[in-house]
């Protein structure tokens, strides 16, 4: 890291709110990396994204699938 790590958190309503980082500075991966999240589910639908970096044709997504399983595609 070249900057101090954030020390906050975010609470979202689970249906219409989300966080978005439009400029991916610091999110370029050239080696091993880890994605993790604390998620409180009250329900889930089809492929509910937790975190992703996807441009419409390539990237990765960390999500809960329609069976309630944690999954990652890349």
URURTA-V408902 format. One record per pair of residues at least 12 apart in sequence whose C-alpha atoms are under 7 Angstrom apart, sorted by the first residue. I is the first residue (numbers start at 1). GAP is how many residues later the second one is. D is the distance in Angstrom with one decimal. If there is no record, write none. Layout:
i: (I/I)
gap: (GAP/GAP)
d: (D/D)
This chain:
i: (44/44/45/46/46/47/47/47/47/48/48/48/49/49/49/49/50/50/51/59/60/60/61/61)
gap: (22/24/21/19/20/16/17/18/19/15/16/17/12/13/14/15/12/13/12/15/13/14/12/13)
d: (6.8/6.6/5.3/5.7/4.3/6.0/5.5/4.2/5.7/5.4/5.1/6.4/6.8/6.1/4.2/6.5/5.6/5.0/6.9/5.7/5.5/4.0/5.4/6.5)
